[in-house]
Amino acid sequence: MTRAMVITVSAVALISLGVALAPRTTRSTREQVIRVTAKKFEYSPSEITVKKGVPVVLEITSLDRHHGFKLRQFGVRADIKPGRVTRVRIVPNKTGRFPFECDVFCGSGHEDMSGELVVID
């Protein structure tokens, strides 16, 4: 076997080994993307169901004015500005029902602007 053939065979073997050992992204480890809209005085959807351990990205858009998003139990807080998508990433590590709310006063009815993140097994 010539030196060039040995190098080629070795290179192919190393590349094949690298491909075989490379980490794979499976459907279960991908982020789940959920679109949420905010407007006086509601979030839509107001109830969001996700699976424990599956990363979630909430893409929140305000339809009218500046709002806030606060999910206290997961330490999440974000400003939601009209015309922009705000991405909030959460990896739910516990099951249950967790309230979220607008924490930027948006007028009479502001106290009703809330929802729930429901985390299931």
C-alpha positions as CSV (number, residue, x, y, z in Angstrom):
1,M,0.0,0.0,0.0
2,T,1.4,3.4,-0.9
3,R,1.9,6.2,1.6
4,A,-0.9,8.2,-0.1
5,M,-3.3,5.3,0.3
6,V,-2.5,4.9,4.0
7,I,-3.1,8.5,4.6
8,T,-6.4,8.5,2.7
9,V,-7.6,5.4,4.5
10,S,-6.6,6.8,7.9
11,A,-8.3,10.1,7.2
12,V,-11.6,8.4,6.1
13,A,-11.5,6.2,9.2
14,L,-11.0,9.2,11.5
15,I,-13.7,11.2,9.8
16,S,-16.1,8.2,10.1
17,L,-15.3,7.8,13.8
18,G,-15.9,11.5,14.4
19,V,-19.3,11.4,12.7
20,A,-20.2,8.3,14.7
21,L,-19.3,9.9,18.0
22,A,-20.6,13.4,17.4
23,P,-23.5,14.4,19.6
24,R,-26.9,14.2,17.9
25,T,-29.8,16.6,18.3
26,T,-32.9,14.6,18.7
27,R,-36.5,15.9,18.6
28,S,-36.8,15.5,22.4
29,T,-33.9,17.9,23.0
30,R,-34.9,20.7,20.6
31,E,-36.6,23.8,22.0
32,Q,-40.3,24.0,21.7
33,V,-41.3,27.5,20.3
34,I,-44.6,28.9,21.4
35,R,-45.9,32.2,20.1
36,V,-47.7,34.4,22.6
37,T,-49.4,37.8,22.1
38,A,-49.9,40.5,24.7
39,K,-52.5,43.2,24.6
40,K,-54.6,45.2,27.0
41,F,-55.4,43.2,29.3
42,E,-54.6,39.7,28.2
43,Y,-52.1,37.1,27.0
44,S,-53.1,34.8,24.2
45,P,-52.9,31.9,24.9
46,S,-53.3,32.5,28.6
47,E,-52.6,28.9,29.5
48,I,-49.4,27.3,28.1
49,T,-48.8,23.6,28.6
50,V,-45.2,22.3,28.3
51,K,-43.3,19.1,29.3
52,K,-40.9,19.0,32.2
53,G,-37.3,19.1,31.0
54,V,-38.1,20.2,27.5
55,P,-36.6,23.6,26.7
56,V,-39.3,26.2,25.7
57,V,-38.9,29.5,23.9
58,L,-41.8,31.9,24.3
59,E,-41.9,34.4,21.4
60,I,-44.0,37.2,22.9
61,T,-45.3,40.1,20.8
62,S,-47.2,43.1,22.1
63,L,-50.1,44.1,19.8
64,D,-50.6,47.5,21.4
65,R,-48.2,48.9,24.0
66,H,-45.3,48.2,26.3
67,H,-46.1,45.3,28.6
68,G,-44.1,43.1,30.9
69,F,-43.8,39.4,31.4
70,K,-43.0,37.9,34.8
71,L,-42.9,34.2,35.6
72,R,-41.7,34.4,39.2
73,Q,-41.2,30.6,40.0
74,F,-38.7,30.3,37.1
75,G,-37.0,33.7,37.7
76,V,-38.1,35.1,34.4
77,R,-38.8,38.7,33.7
78,A,-38.9,40.5,30.3
79,D,-40.1,43.8,28.7
80,I,-42.5,43.3,25.8
81,K,-42.4,46.2,23.4
82,P,-44.8,46.7,20.5
83,G,-43.6,45.6,17.1
84,R,-40.8,43.4,18.4
85,V,-40.6,39.7,19.3
86,T,-39.2,39.1,22.7
87,R,-37.8,35.6,23.2
88,V,-38.0,34.1,26.7
89,R,-36.3,30.8,27.2
90,I,-37.4,28.4,30.0
91,V,-36.3,24.9,30.9
92,P,-39.2,23.8,33.2
93,N,-37.6,21.6,35.9
94,K,-40.7,21.0,38.0
95,T,-44.3,20.1,37.3
96,G,-47.3,22.1,38.3
97,R,-49.2,25.2,37.5
98,F,-47.2,28.5,37.6
99,P,-48.8,31.9,37.2
100,F,-47.3,34.6,34.9
101,E,-48.4,38.2,34.7
102,C,-47.8,41.6,33.2
103,D,-45.7,43.7,35.6
104,V,-45.9,47.0,33.6
105,F,-49.0,48.9,34.4
106,C,-51.1,49.1,31.3
107,G,-54.3,50.8,32.5
108,S,-57.5,49.9,34.2
109,G,-57.8,46.1,34.0
110,H,-54.0,45.5,34.3
111,E,-54.5,43.3,37.3
112,D,-56.3,40.8,35.2
113,M,-53.5,40.4,32.7
114,S,-52.2,37.0,33.7
115,G,-51.9,33.4,32.7
116,E,-50.5,30.1,33.7
117,L,-47.6,27.9,32.6
118,V,-48.7,24.3,33.1
119,V,-45.8,21.8,33.3
120,I,-46.6,18.2,32.9
121,D,-44.4,15.0,33.0
